[in-house]
Amino acid sequence: MNRSIATVTLPTGEPIPKLGQGTWEMGERPNARREEIAALRAGVELGMTLIDTAEMYGDGESEKLIAEALADLRDDVFLVSKVYPHNGSERGVQAACERSLKRLKTDRLDLYLLHWRGGEDLEGVVAGFGKLRRDGKIRHWGVSNFDTNDLEELFDLDGGNACATNQILYNVARRGPEFDLLPWLRKRGMPGMAYSPVDHARLPKDSVLDEIAAGRGMSVVQIALAWVLQQPEVFAIPKASSVAHMKANRAAADIALSADELAKIDSQFKPPKGKRSLEML
């Protein structure tokens, strides 16, 4: 296993790794802190340099954990955080970003996302993101949990087409975005960011994934993650709270599923034939 991981490209042309690290629910248990820090550092060493967090995660404790874990590696990572919708105004996103920067002990975010739709002033959010970018506080901005109609509304706003990505719930068991949302993103050069890429470890039992995993000597979770990573213009942020789990996630990036294996997966986890509302966790 080496550090080299396939990449996707942001609309600006900047490449980022297809496999990163999620941190939802990390930083909340003091007795797990040492192990979580070791996992984050191991992930970066293995090339998983994209780190995703949010002000919501542990009410900022996830951001504090990352600051402690990666202080000496800041220039090696692509750091992502997200802002609550209730902070979704021009001044609100700027103030929330300053708080996240303080918790993360850094002077900039590489990517800043609106976490979901929730009564925010979308025009104000775009303006606030633009100001943060001009001030060097963020390098890119994007959204999360936006369906196609939400993105169309965003792109109708002045400056809305500067959006870099959309973080969505997408995995082998939740393929709805394939019908219209992912094609919409690809048409505009925006990669999709898959959260919960193994469905929060709730994949069906005794599925075709078990058969493929057994044949390869891998785990079902690794096969499910490999499937997401094999989708075009999609990158994923699975969480791993231990070094062993982090290494297992990294190994999934080296799995190339065959056409026959992909067809078997399609036979059970069928691609959508019509529009489905975007799911969220």
C-alpha positions in Angstrom: 0.0 0.0 0.0 1.3 3.5 -0.9 0.2 7.0 -0.4 -1.0 7.5 -4.0 -4.8 7.8 -4.1 -6.9 8.6 -7.2 -8.1 12.2 -7.3 -11.1 14.2 -8.5 -10.9 17.8 -9.7 -12.7 20.8 -8.3 -14.1 23.4 -10.8 -10.9 25.5 -10.2 -8.8 22.6 -11.5 -7.4 21.7 -8.1 -7.1 17.9 -7.5 -8.2 16.4 -4.2 -8.1 12.8 -3.1 -11.1 10.5 -3.9 -10.8 9.1 -0.4 -10.7 11.4 2.7 -11.7 11.2 6.3 -15.0 12.0 8.0 -15.2 12.9 11.7 -18.9 12.8 12.6 -19.2 11.7 16.3 -15.4 12.0 16.8 -14.1 14.1 19.6 -17.0 13.5 21.9 -15.6 10.7 24.1 -12.5 11.6 26.2 -11.5 8.0 26.6 -11.4 7.6 22.8 -9.4 10.7 22.2 -5.9 9.2 21.9 -7.1 6.5 19.6 -9.0 8.9 17.4 -5.9 11.2 17.1 -3.8 8.3 16.1 -6.3 7.3 13.5 -6.4 10.8 12.0 -2.7 11.0 11.8 -2.4 7.5 10.3 -5.0 8.4 7.6 -3.0 11.5 6.6 0.2 9.3 6.4 -1.7 6.9 4.1 -2.6 9.7 1.8 -6.1 10.4 3.0 -5.4 14.1 3.4 -8.9 15.5 3.0 -10.5 15.9 6.4 -14.2 16.8 6.8 -15.8 18.2 9.9 -18.5 20.7 11.0 -19.4 23.1 13.7 -22.3 20.8 14.5 -20.1 17.8 15.2 -19.9 17.5 19.0 -20.8 21.2 19.2 -17.3 22.0 17.9 -15.4 19.2 19.7 -14.6 17.5 16.4 -12.9 20.6 15.2 -10.9 20.8 18.4 -9.8 17.2 18.0 -8.6 17.8 14.5 -6.6 20.8 15.8 -4.9 18.7 18.4 -4.3 15.8 16.0 -3.0 17.6 13.0 -1.4 20.9 14.2 2.0 20.0 12.7 0.4 18.6 9.5 -1.8 21.6 8.6 -0.1 22.3 5.3 -0.4 18.6 4.3 -4.2 18.5 4.6 -7.3 19.8 2.8 -9.5 20.9 5.6 -13.3 21.1 5.2 -15.9 22.4 7.7 -19.6 23.2 7.5 -21.8 25.9 8.8 -25.3 25.5 10.4 -28.3 26.8 8.4 -29.3 28.9 11.4 -26.0 30.8 10.9 -26.8 31.1 7.2 -26.7 34.9 6.6 -23.9 37.1 5.2 -22.7 38.1 8.7 -23.6 34.7 10.2 -21.4 32.6 8.0 -18.5 35.0 8.6 -18.8 34.8 12.3 -19.3 31.0 12.3 -16.2 30.6 10.2 -14.1 32.7 12.6 -15.3 30.4 15.4 -14.4 27.3 13.4 -11.0 28.7 12.6 -10.4 29.4 16.3 -11.3 25.8 17.2 -9.3 24.3 14.4 -6.3 26.6 15.2 -5.8 27.6 11.6 -6.0 30.7 9.6 -8.0 29.3 6.7 -10.3 26.5 5.5 -9.8 24.8 2.2 -13.5 24.2 1.8 -16.5 25.6 3.7 -20.0 24.2 3.2 -23.5 25.2 4.1 -24.6 22.0 6.0 -28.2 21.8 4.8 -31.1 23.9 3.8 -33.0 25.3 6.8 -34.4 28.7 6.4 -31.1 30.4 5.6 -30.7 33.5 3.5 -29.1 31.8 0.6 -28.2 35.0 -1.2 -26.6 36.2 2.0 -24.7 32.9 2.5 -23.2 33.2 -1.0 -22.2 36.8 -0.3 -20.7 35.8 3.0 -18.7 33.0 1.4 -17.5 35.4 -1.2 -16.2 37.8 1.4 -14.5 35.0 3.3 -12.8 33.9 0.1 -11.6 37.4 -0.7 -10.3 37.7 2.8 -8.3 34.5 2.5 -10.3 32.8 5.3 -11.6 30.1 2.9 -10.2 28.8 -0.4 -13.4 27.2 -1.8 -17.0 27.0 -0.8 -19.8 24.6 -1.4 -23.0 23.1 -0.1 -24.3 19.9 1.5 -27.6 18.0 1.2 -28.7 20.1 -1.8 -31.0 18.4 -4.2 -31.1 19.4 -7.9 -33.7 22.1 -7.5 -31.8 23.6 -4.6 -28.7 23.8 -6.8 -30.6 25.4 -9.6 -31.8 28.0 -7.1 -28.2 28.5 -6.0 -26.9 28.9 -9.5 -29.5 31.6 -10.3 -27.9 33.8 -7.7 -25.1 36.2 -8.4 -21.9 34.3 -7.6 -23.8 31.0 -6.9 -21.9 29.2 -9.7 -18.7 29.5 -7.7 -19.9 26.5 -5.7 -17.2 23.8 -5.7 -19.0 20.7 -4.5 -22.2 19.2 -3.0 -21.8 16.8 0.0 -24.6 14.2 -0.2 -25.7 10.9 1.3 -24.6 8.4 -1.4 -23.7 4.8 -1.2 -24.6 1.4 -2.8 -27.8 1.2 -0.9 -28.9 4.8 -1.6 -28.4 5.4 -5.3 -31.1 8.0 -5.9 -28.6 10.8 -6.7 -27.5 8.9 -9.9 -30.8 9.8 -11.7 -30.4 13.5 -12.0 -28.3 15.0 -9.2 -24.9 13.5 -9.9 -25.3 14.1 -13.7 -26.2 17.7 -12.9 -23.0 18.1 -10.9 -20.8 16.4 -13.6 -22.2 18.6 -16.3 -20.9 21.6 -14.4 -17.5 20.1 -13.4 -18.5 19.7 -9.7 -17.5 16.5 -8.0 -20.0 14.9 -5.6 -18.8 14.4 -2.0 -20.3 11.2 -0.5 -20.9 11.1 3.2 -21.8 7.8 5.0 -20.4 5.9 2.0 -21.0 2.6 3.7 -24.5 3.6 4.9 -23.4 4.2 8.5 -22.5 0.4 8.7 -26.2 -0.6 8.1 -25.8 -2.4 4.8 -28.1 -5.4 4.2 -27.0 -8.8 5.6 -26.3 -11.7 3.2 -26.1 -9.6 0.1 -24.1 -9.9 -3.1 -21.5 -7.7 -1.3 -20.8 -10.7 1.0 -20.2 -12.9 -2.0 -17.8 -10.5 -3.6 -16.0 -9.8 -0.3 -15.5 -13.5 0.4 -14.1 -14.0 -3.0 -11.6 -11.2 -2.6 -10.7 -11.8 1.1 -12.0 -8.4 2.0 -14.8 -7.1 4.2 -18.3 -6.1 3.0 -17.6 -2.6 4.1 -14.5 -2.4 2.0 -16.4 -3.6 -1.1 -19.1 -1.1 -0.5 -16.6 1.7 -0.1 -14.7 0.6 -3.2 -17.9 0.7 -5.1 -18.4 4.4 -4.2 -14.8 5.3 -5.0 -15.2 3.7 -8.4 -18.1 6.1 -9.4 -16.9 8.9 -11.7 -16.4 12.3 -10.2 -17.3 11.2 -6.6 -15.1 11.4 -3.5 -15.9 9.9 -0.2 -15.3 10.7 3.5 -15.8 7.5 5.6 -15.1 7.8 9.3 -12.6 5.6 11.1 -11.9 6.0 14.8 -9.0 3.5 15.0 -5.8 3.0 13.0 -6.9 -0.5 12.0 -10.2 0.8 10.6 -8.3 3.6 8.8 -6.0 1.1 7.2 -9.0 -1.0 6.1 -10.6 2.1 4.5 -7.4 2.9 2.7 -7.1 -0.6 1.3 -10.5 -0.2 -0.2 -9.1 2.5 -2.5 -6.9 -0.1 -4.2 -9.8 -2.4 -5.1 -10.9 -2.3 -8.7 -14.2 -4.0 -9.0 -14.7 -6.0 -12.2 -17.5 -5.4 -14.7 -19.0 -8.7 -13.6 -18.9 -7.7 -9.9 -20.4 -4.3 -10.7 -23.2 -6.0 -12.7 -23.9 -8.3 -9.7 -24.1 -5.3 -7.4 -26.5 -3.6 -9.9 -28.7 -6.7 -9.9 -29.4 -6.3 -6.1 -28.8 -2.6 -5.5 -30.5 -1.3 -8.5 -29.8 2.1 -10.0 -32.8 4.5 -10.0 -35.2 4.6 -12.9 -36.8 7.8 -11.8 -36.3 10.9 -9.6 -36.0 10.2 -5.8 -36.0 13.0 -3.2 -32.5 13.4 -1.8 -32.1 11.4 1.4 -30.3 12.7 4.5 -28.9 11.4 7.7 
